[in-house]
C-alpha cells in the first residue's frame, strides 16, 4: 500500500509541474517576457521556501552542514559546481514562459521529456547524481530514441496546424536536458546537507540570480519596457508557479523514500505527460489550438519509453561516485 501511495504522489507531482507550466505560460503573456515571468515565479518560490527553511530547525542545521561540506571543514568536500542545479531549473521555468504560449503544454512536455531522457544517459554515465555512475544499457538507449521519435511525431502534428516553431521545440528539449543534470546535482546537495529543503533553497537561490541577470539583459536589448505582473490579491493564480515548485520538493521528500529516485522520476514523467494532455484539453494556452492525433501517439511513445527505461535499468546497486 505504501508503494501505491508514494507512486500516486509521484504522478501527482508530475501533474503539478504541468499546471505550473500553464500558469507560467500565462504569466509570460501578461508581462510580455518569458524570462521575466520565470524570474517572478522563482522569486515567489524563493520567498516561500526561505520562510520555511528559516523557521525549521532541521533545515537551519542542514544549511550549516552544507556550508562546512563546501568549504571543506567536514569531509568529503562538496565541489562548488554541485551547487549549480538551479541553472537547469531556471532554464526549465523560462522555457515554460517562452514555449507554452505558442506550442501548448502537451508538445512542450513531450519535448522536455525527450531532452531529459536523452541527457539522463549522459548524466548517469558521468555519475552526476548521488548514486554514482550507472551503465548505459541497451533498453535505456532505445527509450531515449523512442522519446525523440515521439517529439518528431508531435512536431509533425504541429506543422499541419501551423503551430510548429522549431527554435522553441529545441529550447524545450535543451531545458529538459539541463533538468537531467539539475536532478543529479540537487541530489548531491541534499545528501551533503542531510535535508532536501536545503537543496531546494540552493536551487531557487541560484535560479533566481541567473534569471534576474538574463531578464535584465534581455530587457535592455529587446526595447520593451518592463510590465509588472498583476498584484497578488488581484490575480493570485498567476503567483502560484513558484509555490507549486516548493510543493513539488516537499512531496518528493516523502515519496522518494519508498520509491527510490529512479522510479520516482519516471512516475513523475508519466504524470507530466498525462497532465500535459489534460491541461491542453481543458484549458489550452492558445484558444485556437487543437491537439492532433500525433501528440496522443507521442505521449504514448514517451510513456512506453519511460517504462522501458525503468525495466531496462537493472536493479543492481550502482557504484558510488567519488566525492
Secondary structure as UniProt FT lines:
FT   HELIX           2..31
FT   HELIX           34..55
FT   HELIX           57..71
FT   HELIX           80..84
FT   HELIX           85..103
FT   HELIX           105..126
FT   TURN            130..131
FT   HELIX           138..161
FT   HELIX           166..193
FT   HELIX           196..222
FT   TURN            232..234
FT   HELIX           236..239
FT   HELIX           240..259
FT   HELIX           261..282
FT   TURN            287..288
FT   HELIX           293..311
//
